[in-house]
Structure formats: C-alpha cells, structure tokens
Amino acid sequence: MISICFKYFFFMLMLSLTLFFSSLYFLILNYTILLEYQLLTINSCQILMTILLDWMSLMFMSFVLFISSMVIYYSYEYMEGDLNINRFIMLVCMFVLSMMLLIISPNLISILLGWDGLGLVSYCLVIYYQNVKSYNAGMITALMNRVGDVFLLLSIAWMMNYGSFNYYYYISYIDSDKFFMIGMFVMIAAMTKSAQIPFSSWLPAAMAAPTPVSSLVHSSTLVTAGVYLLIRFNLALNYNCFLFLLLIGSLTMFMAGLGANFEYDLKKIIALSTLSQLGLMMSILSLGEFNLAFFHLLTHALFKALLFMCSGCMIHNLSNCQDIRYMGNLINLMPLTCSFFIICNMALCGLPFLSGFYSKDLILEVVSMNYLNIFIYLIFFISTGLTVSYTFRLIYYVIIGSYNHYTLNLISDNNNKYMLSGMSGLIFFVIIGGSMLMWLMFPVPYFICLPLFMKIMALIVTFIGMIIGFEFSKFSLCYSLNSLKNLKLSLFFSLMWNMPFLSTFGVNYYPLMMGNLIYKNLDQGWSEFIGAQNIYMNIKNFSMFLQFMYNNNLKIFLLLTVLWVMFLMFM
C-alpha cells in the first residue's frame, strides 16, 4: 500500500505546479479574478465567501504547496518510527488548508478563519512531542497569537463602519488616515504572527515541534502570514504606522541577529535567523516597497525550509542531539547534507547569484537609495553583518570544527534516502529561484545609482561579519572565556534582551500576585467578615443565646416575662 505521505506529496506537487504556471499567466497579463460565492441570505443581508486570485496569491500558494509537498516527503523517513504519523500528516494538511484560506481571502472574516486555523493547528503541532517543554512552548505560542486574533476581531468590528467586510474594495479608494484604526489593528495582529518585538519570544520556543514542522510552519508559512497580510493592507497604513513598523522591524532584525551569535541550540539559531529576516521584510515593507518584501518572502521561504531540513537530518543522525558543540567535522560524514547546508547558509548571507542575494542585496541598495537617518542605515547593515557572523559561526561549529559526539556512531548520508530526495527538490530553487523570480516579478528593473563605496557596502559588511563569526567561534580557545568575563551582557544578548522572561513572568507574576492579595484580603478576608459568614455567625450566636434561655434557665425566662408585663403596665 502506498503511504499516505506519498499520496499527499504527489497531490500537493501537482497543485503547486498548476498554481505556479497560472500565476505566471496572471502576472504577464496583469489579470485578477474576484469570485463571490453566496453562502446565505437573511432578508436583505447577504453572507458572501469572496476569493481573490491574482499573481501574488497564486504564486505564494504555489510556493507554500511546493514546500509542503517536499516536507511531507521528507517526513516519511524523519517520522518513521512514529505511531501517529497519519495524525501528523493530517495536521500538516490542515495547516496548509488554513494557509490557503488566508492567502486567497480579501475578506476579514474568512481571513480570521484561516488565521485562527493557523494558530490552533500550530499549537497542536508544537505540543506533538508530549512533554513539559512542549506544553509550555505551545501555550506561549497560542497565547501570543491570541493577542493578534483579538486585534483582528477589533478590525472586523471597526469594518462595520464601512458596510462590508471586504477590505479589498476600500483600501484603494479611502484615504489611509480614515482607514487608520483598521490599519493599526491589522499591523499589531501581523506583528504577533510574525513575532516582532515585543512578541518575539514564542518563535524560538516553538522549536519544540518536530523538525519538518519547523521547516514548513516556522520558516516559510505561519510566520510570513503577518507579512503577507501587511502586503495586502499596504495602502491602508499611513505614515505614522509605517514609521513605527520601521523601528520595530529594524530592532527585531538587530536583536535576533545578535541573539543568534550567542545561541548553541541548532534549531534555535535557525529560528532566530528567521526572526531576523522577518524583521528585514517588515522594515522594507514599511519603506513602501511591498513588492520587494514579497520577493524576499518567497526566496527566504525556499532556503530557510531547506536549512531546517538539513538541520533535521543532522539531528536525526546524531541521536536527537541539537547542541552544536557536540557536532563538528560532519562534512566528512554527511557530505551531501552539508553541501546543501552550506549552500542555504550562503543564500542566507546573500552570496552573489544565489536566491537570497537577489532579494537581500536589492533591499539593501534600495535602503541606501532612500532618504533615511543614519540609525536605520546603520542598523540595516550591522544586522546584515550579524547574519553573516552567526552563519559562519554555525558552519565552523557544525562542519569545520572537531567532532565531539559519541565515538561509536553510524552517521552517513546513506541512511537518509527519502530525506535527501525531499531536500534535493528544494536545492534547485535555492540556487536559481532568486534570478527566476527577479526576471518574472520585475520586468522593469530597479534603477540603482549609488557611489562605489555604498554599492559595495553590503559585500564589505559580509566580509567583516565572516571574520567576526570565525572569531566568535574561537572564544573557547583563549585562556579566559570572554563570554564568561561579561556574563551578564552575554546572557542579556542570548536571551533576546530578556524577552522570554518579560513575556512570561512579566505578564504572569504581578497579576497573579495581585489576585492572591485580593483573594486573601477581600474574598476570604473582609467580604467574609462583613458578608455571608459574619451574618451566619451572628444569627447562630443569637439562636444559641435563645436556646440557652429557653432550655436551661426557666427562672430567667419567667423573670423577664414579669418584667415585660410590668413594663407594659407602666406604659
């Protein structure tokens, strides 16, 4: 019997190719289809399901389906011993379905359906390996995404002012200042889903999920949903929103790049790298270049998905060990996987003529062309340098350095036939995908006119980052460990500026402490004394007094009766 993995793999691959060629047709003819399907009519109120098909939605869907097909093929071997593999594949398919619904909706209600579907399925996938760490990671993921859901619900409520939930009809015609509230709500919702500051801590925590999930969900689809939504809403955002988004995006990019240089968990390094690239997409989007943001979103999805697959392959061979300090010299043991790994890392750095170069270099040149302050310019280029730095540190630890794991091992590429087949499908697009998309998406090329020094600035910071990355790797070789000398600073940077603490203890501790005080002093304190308990005690004491009078002391009772009669007589 053919495995469920192969069925879904074949179906998604065929659908992906169909959608890709359709998107080319739509792109060349500048063609858009808007389908309205009437679900329900109550008196004069129509409930419509609207579907938007243009080159952007079709191309993004084709990429999501292509990566999903490769990940499902890869999962056949990666999840081989799992008893619940069918459930796993079904969850992945539900995830892809939610993503499709989000991509093709110009309607805020159906976007919310896809958005919530992403959040719920993501939670189920993060807690797939059922242990305490996974439960905590799943909970922080779900709760942070709930914040975004709330803001999306608020934007739906605000759309009531306009007579329809189809934002697509309004954003072109209504002045962005009038659409300001909806733009702001959608921006905050997108910030939670794309893990921007201050909602960043859930993305590294979500690495508790199986690696194929990280490859699909936390690199190319779920986290880019926020960026995609903002690309669709780009006309609804005004100048102040863009300014705020530029600051947040650039700070996220810098913070994640810095944190990745101090991290030792292989998957967390790649997660922080994803966070850094999301910051880059948000930043360039806030400068008004939404086509460039979409271009980088697609190229990044390709090489980052493959990077996660390579890391999964290494983790699988190293008996589920994720610490890069145990790895090393894997180029001799797993040559093909390491080749893919190095190519993806080079694409991430923006090495000329790989897919990452076309989008990243163009973004940096457009930033150089723009009239911006020195802070934004510097933070863009420093973050690019940091990207190269943690990439070369990772390559040093995993591929060049000495092997530190079990002496008795069976690490080989021959063990991973299906995994390597899934990865081989992506490597072709990692190499040529950037140039192909560039020729398709920008028939009229960007005009870049810069002085020589600014033109080669990207290459300069790349080389500086490479040198710093190697130096970072050799910190452990000097007599006194530099990161221990500055321990507090190292911990501050490696813990993403203490954000995991701020978004867990910072949010939980004070409300819980206040709740405890109120519970003790009010609920079980004064309200008990003044309220029900005290009334009960008074009635009980009074009835005990009456009982004492009636039962035991008849003399007192009679005396009181005489006194009462005398009192009546004198009255």
C-alpha positions as CSV (number, residue, x, y, z in Angstrom):
1,M,0.0,0.0,0.0
2,I,1.3,3.5,-0.9
3,S,2.0,5.5,2.2
4,I,-0.3,8.5,3.0
5,C,2.9,10.7,2.7
6,F,3.4,9.9,-1.0
7,K,-0.3,10.5,-1.9
8,Y,-0.2,13.9,-0.3
9,F,3.2,14.7,-1.7
10,F,2.1,13.9,-5.3
11,F,-1.2,15.8,-4.9
12,M,0.5,19.0,-3.5
13,L,3.3,18.9,-6.0
14,M,0.9,18.8,-9.0
15,L,-1.3,21.5,-7.5
16,S,1.8,23.7,-6.8
17,L,3.0,23.4,-10.4
18,T,-0.5,24.2,-11.7
19,L,-0.8,27.3,-9.5
20,F,2.7,28.5,-10.4
21,F,2.1,28.5,-14.1
22,S,-1.3,30.1,-13.5
23,S,0.4,32.9,-11.5
24,L,2.8,33.5,-14.5
25,Y,-0.2,33.8,-16.8
26,F,-1.9,36.3,-14.4
27,L,1.4,38.2,-13.9
28,I,2.1,38.6,-17.6
29,L,-1.5,39.7,-18.4
30,N,-1.8,41.7,-15.2
31,Y,-5.0,39.8,-14.5
32,T,-7.1,39.5,-11.4
33,I,-10.1,37.3,-10.6
34,L,-12.5,38.1,-7.8
35,L,-15.0,35.3,-7.1
36,E,-18.0,35.8,-4.9
37,Y,-19.9,32.8,-3.6
38,Q,-23.2,33.5,-1.8
39,L,-23.4,31.3,1.3
40,L,-26.6,32.7,2.9
41,T,-29.2,35.3,2.5
42,I,-31.2,36.6,5.5
43,N,-33.8,39.1,4.4
44,S,-31.7,41.6,2.5
45,C,-28.3,40.7,4.2
46,Q,-26.1,38.5,2.1
47,I,-23.2,36.5,3.5
48,L,-20.6,36.0,0.7
49,M,-17.5,34.0,0.5
50,T,-15.1,36.0,-1.6
51,I,-11.9,34.6,-3.2
52,L,-9.2,36.8,-4.7
53,L,-7.0,35.3,-7.3
54,D,-4.1,37.4,-8.6
55,W,-0.5,36.7,-9.4
56,M,0.6,37.3,-5.8
57,S,-1.9,35.0,-4.1
58,L,-1.3,32.2,-6.7
59,M,2.5,32.4,-6.5
60,F,2.5,32.4,-2.7
61,M,0.1,29.4,-2.7
62,S,2.3,27.5,-5.2
63,F,5.4,28.1,-3.0
64,V,3.6,27.0,0.2
65,L,2.3,23.8,-1.5
66,F,5.7,23.1,-3.1
67,I,7.5,23.4,0.3
68,S,4.7,21.4,2.0
69,S,5.0,18.6,-0.6
70,M,8.8,18.3,0.0
71,V,8.3,18.4,3.8
72,I,5.7,15.6,3.7
73,Y,8.0,13.5,1.5
74,Y,10.8,14.2,4.0
75,S,8.6,13.3,6.9
76,Y,8.1,9.8,5.6
77,E,11.6,9.0,6.8
78,Y,12.0,11.5,9.6
79,M,8.8,10.4,11.4
80,E,9.4,6.7,10.5
81,G,9.1,5.2,14.0
82,D,6.2,7.4,15.0
83,L,2.9,5.5,15.7
84,N,0.8,8.6,14.9
85,I,2.3,9.6,11.5
86,N,-1.2,9.7,9.9
87,R,-2.3,12.2,12.5
88,F,0.9,14.2,11.9
89,I,0.3,14.4,8.1
90,M,-3.3,15.3,8.7
91,L,-2.3,18.2,10.9
92,V,0.2,19.4,8.3
93,C,-2.6,19.3,5.6
94,M,-5.0,21.2,7.9
95,F,-2.3,23.8,8.4
96,V,-1.8,24.1,4.6
97,L,-5.6,24.4,4.1
98,S,-5.7,27.3,6.7
99,M,-2.9,29.0,5.0
100,M,-4.7,28.7,1.6
101,L,-7.8,30.3,3.1
102,L,-5.7,33.2,4.5
103,I,-3.9,33.8,1.2
104,I,-7.0,33.9,-1.1
105,S,-9.3,36.0,1.2
106,P,-9.9,39.7,0.5
107,N,-12.5,39.4,3.3
108,L,-11.6,39.9,7.0
109,I,-14.0,37.2,8.3
110,S,-12.5,34.4,6.1
111,I,-9.0,35.8,6.9
112,L,-9.9,35.3,10.6
113,L,-10.9,31.7,9.9
114,G,-7.6,31.0,8.2
115,W,-5.7,33.0,10.9
116,D,-7.3,31.1,13.8
117,G,-6.8,27.8,11.9
118,L,-3.1,28.5,11.7
119,G,-2.9,29.3,15.4
120,L,-4.8,26.2,16.5
121,V,-3.0,23.7,14.2
122,S,0.3,25.3,15.1
123,Y,-0.5,24.7,18.8
124,C,-1.3,21.0,18.1
125,L,2.0,20.7,16.1
126,V,4.2,22.4,18.8
127,I,2.9,20.0,21.5
128,Y,3.2,17.0,19.3
129,Y,6.1,15.6,21.4
130,Q,4.2,15.5,24.6
131,N,6.4,16.8,27.4
132,V,6.5,19.8,29.7
133,K,8.8,21.8,27.5
134,S,6.5,21.3,24.5
135,Y,3.4,22.2,26.5
136,N,5.0,25.4,27.8
137,A,6.1,26.3,24.3
138,G,2.7,25.5,22.8
139,M,1.0,27.6,25.4
140,I,3.2,30.7,24.9
141,T,2.7,30.3,21.1
142,A,-1.1,30.0,21.4
143,L,-1.5,32.9,23.9
144,M,0.7,35.3,21.9
145,N,-1.2,34.5,18.7
146,R,-4.4,35.1,20.6
147,V,-3.4,38.8,21.1
148,G,-3.2,39.0,17.2
149,D,-6.6,37.3,16.9
150,V,-8.1,39.9,19.3
151,F,-6.8,42.8,17.2
152,L,-8.1,41.1,14.0
153,L,-11.5,40.8,15.7
154,L,-11.3,44.5,16.6
155,S,-10.6,45.4,13.0
156,I,-13.6,43.3,11.9
157,A,-15.8,45.3,14.4
158,W,-14.4,48.5,13.0
159,M,-15.2,47.4,9.4
160,M,-18.9,47.7,10.5
161,N,-18.5,51.4,9.8
162,Y,-17.9,50.7,6.1
163,G,-20.8,48.4,5.2
164,S,-18.8,45.4,4.1
165,F,-16.0,43.2,5.4
166,N,-14.2,43.1,2.1
167,Y,-11.3,45.4,2.9
168,Y,-10.1,45.0,-0.7
169,Y,-12.8,47.2,-2.0
170,Y,-11.9,50.1,0.3
171,I,-8.2,50.4,0.6
172,S,-7.6,51.8,-2.9
173,Y,-10.3,54.5,-2.6
174,I,-10.4,55.5,1.1
175,D,-7.7,57.9,2.4
176,S,-5.3,56.0,4.7
177,D,-5.9,58.5,7.5
178,K,-9.6,57.5,7.5
179,F,-8.6,53.8,7.5
180,F,-6.1,54.4,10.2
181,M,-7.7,52.3,13.0
182,I,-8.1,49.2,10.8
183,G,-4.5,49.7,9.6
184,M,-3.2,49.9,13.1
185,F,-5.2,46.8,14.3
186,V,-4.0,44.7,11.4
187,M,-0.4,45.9,11.9
188,I,-0.4,44.7,15.6
189,A,-2.1,41.4,14.5
190,A,0.7,41.0,11.9
191,M,3.4,41.8,14.5
192,T,2.2,39.0,16.8
193,K,2.1,36.4,14.0
194,S,5.4,37.5,12.5
195,A,7.0,37.5,16.0
196,Q,8.1,41.2,16.0
197,I,9.2,42.9,19.3
198,P,7.6,42.6,21.9
199,F,6.0,39.3,20.8
200,S,9.3,37.7,19.7
201,S,9.8,35.1,22.4
202,W,7.3,32.5,21.0
203,L,9.3,31.7,17.8
204,P,12.4,30.2,19.4
205,A,10.1,28.4,21.9
206,A,8.1,26.9,19.1
207,M,11.2,24.9,18.0
208,A,9.9,22.2,20.4
209,A,7.9,21.0,17.4
210,P,9.2,18.2,15.1
211,T,11.8,19.5,12.6
212,P,9.5,19.0,9.5
213,V,7.0,21.3,11.2
214,S,9.7,23.9,11.9
215,S,10.7,23.7,8.3
216,L,7.2,24.3,7.0
217,V,5.4,26.3,9.7
218,H,8.1,28.4,11.5
219,S,10.2,29.3,8.5
220,S,8.1,29.7,5.4
221,T,4.3,29.9,6.1
222,L,3.0,30.7,9.6
223,V,5.5,33.5,10.4
224,T,5.1,35.0,6.9
225,A,1.3,35.2,7.2
226,G,1.7,38.5,9.1
227,V,4.0,40.0,6.4
228,Y,1.6,38.8,3.7
229,L,-1.4,40.4,5.4
230,L,0.5,43.7,5.6
231,I,1.5,43.5,1.9
232,R,-2.2,43.2,1.2
233,F,-3.0,46.1,3.5
234,N,-0.1,48.3,2.5
235,L,-2.4,51.1,1.2
236,A,-4.4,51.2,4.4
237,L,-1.3,52.1,6.5
238,N,-0.4,55.7,6.9
239,Y,2.9,57.4,7.5
240,N,2.9,57.0,11.3
241,C,2.1,53.3,11.1
242,F,5.0,52.9,8.7
243,L,7.4,54.8,10.9
244,F,6.5,52.7,13.9
245,L,6.8,49.5,11.8
246,L,10.2,50.5,10.5
247,L,11.5,51.0,14.0
248,I,10.1,47.7,15.3
249,G,11.2,45.7,12.3
250,S,14.8,47.0,12.3
251,L,15.1,46.4,16.1
252,T,13.8,42.9,15.7
253,M,16.3,42.2,12.9
254,F,19.1,43.5,15.1
255,M,18.0,41.8,18.3
256,A,17.6,38.4,16.6
257,G,20.9,38.6,14.7
258,L,22.7,39.5,18.0
259,G,21.0,36.7,19.9
260,A,21.8,34.0,17.3
261,N,25.6,34.7,17.8
262,F,25.3,33.6,21.5
263,E,23.0,30.5,20.9
264,Y,24.1,26.9,21.0
265,D,20.9,25.1,20.0
266,L,20.9,24.4,16.3
267,K,17.2,24.9,15.7
268,K,17.0,28.0,17.8
269,I,19.9,29.6,15.8
270,I,17.9,29.0,12.6
271,A,14.7,30.3,14.3
272,L,16.5,33.5,15.3
273,S,17.7,33.8,11.8
274,T,14.1,33.5,10.5
275,L,13.2,36.2,13.0
276,S,16.0,38.5,11.7
277,Q,14.8,38.0,8.1
278,L,11.2,38.7,9.2
279,G,12.4,42.0,10.7
280,L,14.1,42.8,7.3
281,M,10.8,42.1,5.4
282,M,8.8,44.3,7.9
283,S,11.4,47.1,7.6
284,I,11.4,47.2,3.8
285,L,7.6,46.9,3.7
286,S,7.4,50.0,6.0
287,L,9.5,51.9,3.4
288,G,6.7,51.3,0.9
289,E,8.5,48.6,-1.2
290,F,5.9,45.9,-0.7
291,N,7.0,44.1,-3.9
292,L,10.5,43.7,-2.6
293,A,9.1,42.4,0.7
294,F,7.1,39.8,-1.2
295,F,10.1,38.9,-3.3
296,H,12.3,38.4,-0.2
297,L,9.4,36.4,1.5
298,L,9.5,33.9,-1.4
299,T,13.2,33.5,-1.7
300,H,13.6,33.3,2.1
301,A,10.9,30.6,2.3
302,L,12.9,28.4,-0.1
303,F,16.3,28.5,1.6
304,K,15.1,28.6,5.1
305,A,12.8,25.5,4.7
306,L,15.8,23.6,3.3
307,L,18.1,24.9,6.1
308,F,15.7,23.4,8.6
309,M,15.5,20.1,6.7
310,C,19.3,19.9,6.7
311,S,19.4,20.6,10.5
312,G,16.7,17.9,11.0
313,C,18.9,15.4,9.0
314,M,21.9,16.2,11.3
315,I,19.8,15.9,14.5
316,H,18.3,12.6,13.2
317,N,21.8,11.2,12.7
318,L,23.2,12.5,15.9
319,S,20.6,10.6,18.1
320,N,18.4,13.7,18.5
321,C,21.2,16.0,19.8
322,Q,20.7,19.6,18.9
323,D,23.7,21.2,20.6
324,I,26.2,22.5,18.0
325,R,29.1,22.0,20.5
326,Y,28.7,18.2,20.0
327,M,28.8,18.4,16.3
328,G,31.7,19.1,14.0
329,N,33.5,17.5,11.0
330,L,30.2,16.5,9.5
331,I,31.4,17.4,6.0
332,N,33.3,14.1,6.0
333,L,30.5,12.1,7.5
334,M,27.5,13.6,5.7
335,P,28.9,15.3,2.5
336,L,25.6,15.9,0.6
337,T,23.6,17.2,3.6
338,C,26.5,19.5,4.5
339,S,26.7,20.8,0.9
340,F,23.0,21.6,1.0
341,F,23.5,23.2,4.4
342,I,26.4,25.4,3.2
343,I,24.5,26.5,0.0
344,C,21.5,27.5,2.1
345,N,23.7,29.4,4.5
346,M,25.4,31.2,1.7
347,A,22.0,32.1,0.2
348,L,21.1,33.5,3.7
349,C,24.2,35.6,3.8
350,G,23.4,37.0,0.3
351,L,26.3,35.4,-1.6
352,P,26.2,36.7,-5.2
353,F,23.9,34.8,-7.6
354,L,22.2,32.5,-5.1
355,S,18.5,33.2,-4.4
356,G,19.0,35.2,-1.2
357,F,21.4,37.6,-2.9
358,Y,18.8,38.9,-5.4
359,S,16.3,40.0,-2.8
360,K,18.7,40.9,0.1
361,D,21.2,42.9,-1.9
362,L,18.3,44.8,-3.7
363,I,16.7,45.6,-0.4
364,L,20.0,47.0,1.0
365,E,20.6,49.1,-2.2
366,V,17.0,50.5,-2.1
367,V,17.6,51.4,1.6
368,S,20.8,53.1,0.6
369,M,19.0,55.0,-2.1
370,N,16.2,56.2,0.3
371,Y,16.4,59.4,2.3
372,L,16.8,57.9,5.8
373,N,18.5,58.7,9.0
374,I,21.9,57.2,10.0
375,F,20.3,55.0,12.7
376,I,18.2,53.0,10.2
377,Y,21.0,52.8,7.7
378,L,23.5,51.5,10.3
379,I,21.1,49.0,11.8
380,F,20.3,47.5,8.4
381,F,23.9,47.0,7.6
382,I,25.0,45.9,11.1
383,S,22.2,43.3,11.1
384,T,23.4,42.0,7.7
385,G,26.9,41.7,9.2
386,L,25.5,39.8,12.2
387,T,23.7,37.4,9.9
388,V,26.9,36.5,8.2
389,S,28.6,36.3,11.6
390,Y,26.2,33.7,13.1
391,T,26.1,31.8,9.8
392,F,29.9,31.4,9.7
393,R,29.9,30.6,13.5
394,L,27.4,27.8,12.7
395,I,29.4,26.5,9.8
396,Y,32.5,26.4,12.0
397,Y,30.9,24.5,14.8
398,V,28.9,22.0,12.6
399,I,31.1,21.4,9.6
400,I,34.7,22.5,10.2
401,G,35.3,22.0,14.0
402,S,36.3,18.8,15.7
403,Y,33.7,16.0,16.2
404,N,32.6,15.8,19.8
405,H,29.7,13.3,19.9
406,Y,29.7,9.5,20.6
407,T,32.8,7.7,19.3
408,L,30.6,4.7,18.2
409,N,28.3,6.2,15.6
410,L,26.6,5.5,12.3
411,I,26.4,8.9,10.7
412,S,26.0,8.7,7.0
413,D,24.1,10.1,4.1
414,N,23.2,6.6,3.0
415,N,20.7,6.3,6.0
416,N,18.6,9.2,4.6
417,K,17.4,8.3,1.2
418,Y,13.9,9.8,1.4
419,M,15.1,12.9,3.4
420,L,17.8,13.7,0.8
421,S,15.2,13.2,-2.0
422,G,12.9,15.8,-0.3
423,M,15.8,18.2,0.1
424,S,17.1,17.7,-3.5
425,G,13.7,19.1,-4.7
426,L,14.4,22.4,-3.0
427,I,18.1,22.9,-3.6
428,F,17.5,23.6,-7.4
429,F,15.2,26.5,-6.5
430,V,17.6,27.8,-3.8
431,I,20.2,28.2,-6.4
432,I,18.2,29.6,-9.4
433,G,14.9,30.7,-7.6
434,G,16.1,34.2,-7.0
435,S,17.1,35.1,-10.5
436,M,14.0,33.4,-11.9
437,L,11.7,35.4,-9.6
438,M,13.6,38.6,-10.3
439,W,13.1,38.3,-14.1
440,L,9.4,37.4,-13.6
441,M,8.4,40.0,-10.9
442,F,10.4,43.0,-12.1
443,P,10.2,43.3,-15.9
444,V,11.3,46.9,-15.4
445,P,14.4,46.6,-13.2
446,Y,15.0,48.9,-10.3
447,F,17.3,51.9,-11.1
448,I,20.0,51.9,-8.6
449,C,22.5,54.8,-8.7
450,L,25.0,54.8,-5.8
451,P,28.6,55.8,-5.2
452,L,31.1,52.9,-5.3
453,F,31.6,52.7,-1.5
454,M,27.8,52.5,-0.8
455,K,27.4,50.0,-3.6
456,I,30.0,47.6,-2.2
457,M,28.9,48.3,1.4
458,A,26.9,45.0,1.5
459,L,30.0,43.0,0.5
460,I,32.2,44.8,3.0
461,V,29.8,44.1,6.0
462,T,29.6,40.5,4.7
463,F,33.4,40.0,4.9
464,I,33.6,41.8,8.2
465,G,30.8,39.6,9.5
466,M,32.6,36.5,8.3
467,I,35.7,37.4,10.2
468,I,33.8,38.2,13.4
469,G,31.9,34.9,13.0
470,F,35.1,32.9,13.0
471,E,36.5,34.9,16.0
472,F,33.2,34.2,17.9
473,S,33.7,30.5,17.2
474,K,37.2,30.6,18.8
475,F,36.1,32.3,22.0
476,S,36.5,29.0,23.8
477,L,40.1,28.6,22.7
478,C,41.6,31.6,24.7
479,Y,42.8,31.3,28.3
480,S,39.9,33.1,29.8
481,L,36.5,32.6,28.3
482,N,35.3,36.1,27.0
483,S,31.6,35.3,27.3
484,L,32.2,34.4,31.0
485,K,34.1,37.6,31.6
486,N,31.0,39.6,30.5
487,L,28.4,37.1,31.7
488,K,25.5,39.4,32.3
489,L,25.9,41.0,28.9
490,S,26.2,37.6,27.2
491,L,23.0,36.4,29.0
492,F,21.2,39.6,28.1
493,F,22.0,39.2,24.4
494,S,21.5,35.5,24.2
495,L,18.1,35.7,26.0
496,M,16.8,38.1,23.3
497,W,17.0,41.1,25.6
498,N,15.3,39.2,28.4
499,M,12.1,39.0,26.3
500,P,11.2,35.3,27.2
501,F,11.1,36.5,30.9
502,L,9.2,39.7,30.2
503,S,6.5,37.9,28.2
504,T,6.1,35.1,30.7
505,F,6.9,36.2,34.3
506,G,6.4,39.9,33.4
507,V,2.8,39.2,32.3
508,N,2.0,36.5,34.9
509,Y,3.8,37.5,38.1
510,Y,2.1,40.8,39.0
511,P,-1.5,39.9,38.1
512,L,-1.1,36.6,40.0
513,M,0.3,38.3,43.0
514,M,-2.5,40.9,43.0
515,G,-5.0,38.1,42.6
516,N,-3.6,36.4,45.6
517,L,-3.7,39.5,47.7
518,I,-7.3,40.3,46.6
519,Y,-8.3,36.7,47.3
520,K,-6.8,36.6,50.8
521,N,-7.8,40.1,51.9
522,L,-11.1,40.6,50.2
523,D,-12.6,37.3,49.1
524,Q,-11.5,35.4,52.2
525,G,-11.0,38.5,54.4
526,W,-13.3,41.5,54.7
527,S,-16.1,40.2,52.4
528,E,-16.3,37.1,54.6
529,F,-16.3,39.2,57.8
530,I,-18.9,41.7,56.6
531,G,-20.8,39.4,54.3
532,A,-22.3,35.9,54.5
533,Q,-20.0,34.3,57.0
534,N,-20.4,37.0,59.7
535,I,-24.2,37.2,59.3
536,Y,-24.4,33.4,59.7
537,M,-22.2,33.7,62.9
538,N,-24.4,36.4,64.4
539,I,-27.6,34.5,63.7
540,K,-26.0,31.4,65.1
541,N,-24.9,33.1,68.3
542,F,-28.3,34.8,68.8
543,S,-30.2,31.5,68.3
544,M,-27.7,29.8,70.7
545,F,-28.5,32.5,73.3
546,L,-32.3,32.0,72.8
547,Q,-31.8,28.2,73.1
548,F,-29.8,28.7,76.3
549,M,-32.6,30.9,77.7
550,Y,-35.4,28.5,76.8
551,N,-33.9,25.3,77.7
552,N,-31.8,25.9,80.8
553,N,-32.9,28.9,82.7
554,L,-36.7,29.0,83.1
555,K,-36.3,31.4,86.1
556,I,-34.7,34.0,83.9
557,F,-37.3,33.5,81.3
558,L,-40.2,33.9,83.8
559,L,-38.4,36.9,85.4
560,L,-38.1,38.5,82.0
561,T,-41.8,37.8,81.4
562,V,-42.7,39.5,84.7
563,L,-40.5,42.5,83.8
564,W,-42.1,42.7,80.4
565,V,-45.7,42.7,81.9
566,M,-44.7,45.4,84.4
567,F,-43.2,47.4,81.5
568,L,-46.5,47.1,79.7
569,M,-48.5,48.2,82.7
570,F,-46.4,51.3,83.4
571,M,-46.6,52.2,79.7
